[in-house]
Amino acid sequence: MLAILMINKNYESIIIKNPKLPLLFCCDHASNLIPKKYNKLGLDKTVLNSHIAFDIGAKKLTKVLSKRFNTSAILGKYSRLLIDLNREENHKNLIPKNSDEVIIPSNINLTKKDYQYRIDQFHNPYHTKLSYELQKMDKLFFCKTALICIHSFTPSMKDKIKRPWDIGLLYRKDQSLYKPLIESLIKNNNFKIGKNKPYSGYDDVNHTMTTHGEKSKRPFISIEIRNDIFEEKNLDRYNQLIKNISEAIFYSQLKIGEPYYTFAKNINLF
C-alpha cells in the first residue's frame, strides 16, 4: 500500500495512490488543536482534552480503517471549537459560543471579518479537498465513491442523561450503506447499535454527509462510536469493535450492488 500522509495548514489527508475500492473515509472532528494565534480560545487543557473539543478516538479509528481498506481519508486538523467542519456556513453553532455548558471566550463577539476568515481559512479548504478526492475517485472507478464519516460521542453530557449505545449509525433517505451495516453489526451481536442515535441523520448537524453524500448522490453514512470504548482499559473491546466495524463495512460494499461488489470481492481484507 502506497500511502501519502499530507498535513496541510488546514486539514490532514491520507492519500492512497492505488485504492482498491470506491470508498473514502473522513473525520471532521479528528483534532483538538488550536492555532497558536488564538491562544487556546481562552480555554484550559482540561476542556481542550475533552469531548467538546474533538471526537476522542475518531482519528485513530479513521486511520486504522483507511489502512485496512487501502483507501484514502480526509481529516480535520483543528478543533471543532475553532470552527465546526460538520456545520453549514450559516449554522448558529458553526463557531460555537458555548458547548455542553462551557463558554468559549474567544468565540464571543467575533467581528464579521474574523468570522469569515475562519470560514475561508479552515472550513472551506477541508470541504474543497474532500470534494476533490471524492470526485477523483469517482473518475478512477467510474462510479460514485461511498463516503463514511467517522465520529465519536460522550457517554453522557452535562445533563447526565446516559447514552447507552456503543455504536450509532446516522443515515437519511438513502439507506444503501445503513441497511447492510446494521444487518452485519446486529448479527455479530457484540455491541448495542443506535439507529440515528445519539443524533438523527436528519438533524442540522450533519453538513458533511449531507453535502458530500446525499447532495452528490453517493452512498454515505456517519458512524458514531461511544468514546469510552477507546480507553486503554477497554482494549479488547476496542479490538472487537475494529473487527466488527471492518466486517460490516466490507459487507456493505458487497451488498450495495455493482460495481462495488466486484471491487470488494477482489480485496483481501482479513
FIDO-483441 format. One line per 3 residues: number of its first residue (from 1); for each residue x, y, z of C-alpha. Coordinates in pm, whole numbers, plus 50000, padded with zeros to 5 digits. Last residue first. Layout:
// residues N
NUM) X Y Z  ...
//
This chain:
// residues 270
270) 49102 48963 50656  49058 49230 50390  49180 49056 50077
267) 49031 49268 49801  48876 49133 49482  48524 49084 49616
264) 48514 49448 49722  48579 49578 49369  48324 49338 49218
261) 48054 49421 49474  48104 49796 49442  48036 49785 49064
258) 47771 49670 49120  47547 49623 49421  47537 49771 49771
255) 47560 49425 49925  47930 49356 49875  48033 49706 49981
252) 47810 49683 50287  47971 49351 50383  48314 49514 50385
249) 48182 49795 50604  48024 49545 50843  48336 49329 50863
246) 48551 49633 50933  48310 49758 51201  48306 49414 51366
243) 48685 49373 51369  48754 49730 51476  48496 49699 51754
240) 48645 49372 51875  48982 49545 51902  48818 49826 52100
237) 48650 49574 52330  48983 49408 52399  49142 49747 52464
234) 48874 49861 52710  49111 49957 52992  49303 50168 52743
231) 49002 50390 52674  48873 50392 52315  48543 50226 52412
228) 48483 50525 52639  48424 50729 52322  48087 50592 52221
225) 48137 50536 51846  47939 50725 51579  47935 50606 51216
222) 47811 50856 50961  47671 50721 50634  47702 50765 50260
219) 47631 50611 49920  47662 50885 49653  47403 51123 49512
216) 47623 51433 49548  47353 51603 49754  47324 51298 49980
213) 47692 51227 50032  47917 51532 50001  47664 51784 50130
210) 47453 51568 50362  47748 51363 50488  47949 51674 50569
207) 47674 51900 50700  47540 51657 50957  47443 51885 51247
204) 47109 52002 51103  46930 51690 51226  46805 51441 50965
201) 47086 51195 51034  46949 51184 51385  47176 51221 51683
198) 47278 50973 51954  47146 50782 51764  47004 50751 51412
195) 46957 50379 51478  47167 50306 51786  47350 49974 51798
192) 47440 49791 52120  47758 49596 52055  47870 49234 52031
189) 47569 49089 51849  47764 48982 51539  47432 48962 51352
186) 47335 49309 51476  47654 49455 51330  47610 49281 50994
183) 47248 49382 50948  47325 49733 51073  47591 49781 50808
180) 47389 49614 50533  47094 49852 50589  47291 50171 50656
177) 47500 50163 50341  47214 50172 50090  46994 50366 50332
174) 46942 50675 50117  46669 50872 50295  46899 50978 50581
171) 47154 50793 50791  47338 50813 51121  47455 50481 51263
168) 47540 50489 51633  47772 50243 51801  47805 50157 52168
165) 47454 50279 52253  47356 50350 52614  47366 50731 52605
162) 47313 50826 52966  47137 51150 53059  47376 51325 53297
159) 47264 51674 53178  47635 51760 53150  47654 51524 52852
156) 47665 51147 52873  47856 50853 52723  48049 51102 52502
153) 48027 51069 52126  48261 50960 51847  48270 51035 51476
150) 48373 50868 51148  48219 50976 50816  48186 50705 50551
147) 48161 50817 50188  48100 50574 49901  48260 50674 49570
144) 48010 50731 49289  48105 50522 48987  48360 50506 48706
141) 48628 50376 48947  48902 50630 48874  48661 50909 48782
138) 48466 50871 49106  48799 50852 49294  48895 51197 49169
135) 48547 51325 49251  48578 51204 49608  48929 51348 49642
132) 48820 51690 49514  48510 51706 49733  48713 51627 50045
129) 48976 51884 49949  48715 52156 49892  48545 52061 50217
126) 48866 52099 50416  48967 52418 50235  48625 52581 50301
123) 48616 52535 50678  48967 52640 50784  49091 52954 50609
120) 48780 53089 50437  48538 53002 50717  48778 53121 50985
117) 48831 53447 50799  48455 53496 50761  48409 53502 51138
114) 48707 53731 51188  48570 53978 50932  48218 53959 51070
111) 48363 54052 51409  48360 53791 51683  48176 53898 51998
108) 48215 53563 52174  48428 53295 52014  48739 53379 52218
105) 48561 53305 52547  48421 52957 52465  48168 52911 52749
102) 48120 52553 52871  47760 52434 52927  47792 52141 52684
99) 47940 52374 52424  47940 52753 52425  47999 53036 52179
96) 48022 52784 51897  48171 52880 51559  47945 52693 51317
93) 47695 52686 51603  47428 52913 51452  47459 52738 51116
90) 47509 52975 50820  47829 52811 50698  47681 52464 50734
87) 47806 52252 51022  48026 51942 51022  48352 52137 50987
84) 48288 52306 51321  48511 52609 51362  48766 52689 51633
81) 48565 52481 51881  48558 52190 51633  48930 52168 51694
78) 49180 52184 51411  49331 51948 51153  49014 51790 51015
75) 49070 51456 50849  49047 51331 50489  49089 50957 50426
72) 49207 50747 50135  49180 50374 50072  49364 50053 50148
69) 49066 49909 50335  49270 49821 50643  49487 50132 50619
66) 49193 50372 50591  49011 50179 50863  49301 50214 51109
63) 49342 50582 51021  48974 50652 51082  48986 50464 51413
60) 49275 50672 51542  49112 50996 51431  48784 50903 51597
57) 48937 50821 51936  48801 51131 52111  48582 51338 51882
54) 48714 51690 51941  48693 51998 52164  48364 51921 52341
51) 48476 51565 52412  48750 51674 52649  49121 51739 52605
48) 49065 52105 52519  48846 52146 52828  49106 52002 53062
45) 49384 52192 52887  49234 52532 52971  49029 52756 52744
42) 49078 53117 52629  49044 53020 52263  49366 52820 52307
39) 49565 53142 52250  49406 53204 51907  49742 53290 51746
36) 49875 52946 51836  49633 52760 51608  49406 52531 51817
33) 49449 52153 51804  49173 51932 51943  49178 51705 51638
30) 48975 51449 51444  48640 51631 51444  48560 51615 51073
27) 48683 51259 51016  48651 51135 50659  48669 50793 50499
24) 48665 50714 50127  48533 50411 49939  48547 50326 49571
21) 48762 50011 49601  49124 49907 49563  49296 50242 49608
18) 49614 50294 49405  49784 50615 49520  49631 50611 49866
15) 49602 50964 50004  49592 51018 50378  49488 51376 50435
12) 49517 51633 50711  49345 51970 50702  49411 52345 50745
9) 49782 52412 50706  49811 52092 50507  49932 51774 50669
6) 49987 51518 50395  50027 51146 50458  50095 50961 50133
3) 50004 50595 50123  50149 50332 49892  50000 50000 50000
//
